[in-house]
Amino acid sequence: MSEEKSERKKHIGQEAEEVKEILGVVSTQIPALIRGVVGAVFSEEAGKDMGRAAGAFYKELRESGMPEDVAVKMTQNYIGVFTSLGDMLKEAVSGKGKGIKIGKEGREEVAEEITRKIKEKIAEKTEEE
């Protein structure tokens, strides 16, 4: 094998290793980020803020002439949006959602599969040259 091909193969191998490292970081950082968001949504302070926002929303509806029953219903819907968002975030973190669930072993398998595919592409490119 020529020195140029050897260097190219080495370079591509290093790039594949970097991709694997990046995927490893992403697989740990994203779940931590989601947990942080869930914690912020369900904190005591977030609950107080939601209560104040709902109260202000209801008050504004009533002051604008909205009938009480309509204002109550609209405020319930307003709070329901936050509750639904919170439920979706909890499901995402717990893995109970309808989306794809990847545990630690699954992330490792995905990283291995990606690495394998990268190596296959490298081999194909090397054979072409």
N, C-alpha and C positions, 0 to 999 in steps of 0.2 A: 504494500500500500504506500502511496506517495506520502511525503511529509505533509503536503497541503491537505490531503484527505484526512490524515490522522489528526491534524490540528482542527479541521472543520468538525470532525466527529467529536473531538474533545470539547469544543466550544458548544456544540449542540447538546451534548450530555450535561454540561454545566447549566445551560438554559433550562433543560428539563428538570434538573434538580431544584433550580430557583422556582419554577412553576409549582413543584411539589411543596416547597417550603411556604410559598404564598398561600396555596390552598389549605395547608395546615393552619396557618394563622387565621385565615378567613373563617375556617370551620370552628374555631374557638371564640373569635371576636364577635361574630354576628349573634350567637346565642347570648353572650354576655350583654351585648347592646340591647337585645330584646328584653332580657330580664331587668335591665336598668329602666327601660321605658315602662314596663309593667309596674315596677316599684314606684315610679313617679306617678303613674295614673292611680294607683291604689294606696297612696300614702295618706296620712291624716290631713296634711295640708291640701292635697288634691281634693279630698272630700269636702273640706271647708270651702275651697274655691268653687267647686261644683255647686254646692248649696247656695253660695252667694250669687253665682251666675244664674242659677235657676230662679232664685228670688227676684233678682233684677229683671230677668226676662218676663216673669209673671207680672210683676209690678208695671212694667212698661206696657204690656198688653192691656192690663186693666185700665191704666191711665189713658190709653188711646181709645177707650170705649168698647173694648172687646167684652162680650158677655162672659160671666165668670166660668160657666161650664166649658166654653170654648177655650178660654185662657188656661184653665186647668188641663184640658186635653192637650193643648199645644205645648204646655210646659212638660207634661209627661213624655211627649214625643221628643222634646228637646233633651231631656235627661236620658231617654232611651238611646239616643245616638251615642252618648258617652258610655253608657252601659254596654251597648253592643260592641263598641270599639274595645273596651276593656275585656270583654269576653273573648273577642278574637285574639287579642294579645295573649291572654291566659292560655288559650288553646294552642297558640303557636309555641309558647314556651314549654307547655306540658307535653306537647306531642299528640294531643287529643284532637287536633284540628283535622280537616279533610285533606290538607295538603300532604306533601311528601314528608315523611318523618325519617330522619337520618340520625341514628345514635353514633356513639364513638366508633364502634366496629364498622358501621356503614360508611362513615366519613373516611376511615382508613381504606375501606374497599374502593370507594370512589377515587381516592388519591392514587391507589395502586393501579386502578383501571386507566386513569388518565396518564399515569407514568408509562404504563404498558403501551397505550396508544401513541404516545409521543415517541417512544423507542421504535415502534413499528414504522412511524413516519420517517424517523431518522434513518432507519435501515433502508427504507424504500428510496429515499433521496440519495443515500450513499451508493446503492446499487445502480441507480440511474447514471451516476457520474462515473 
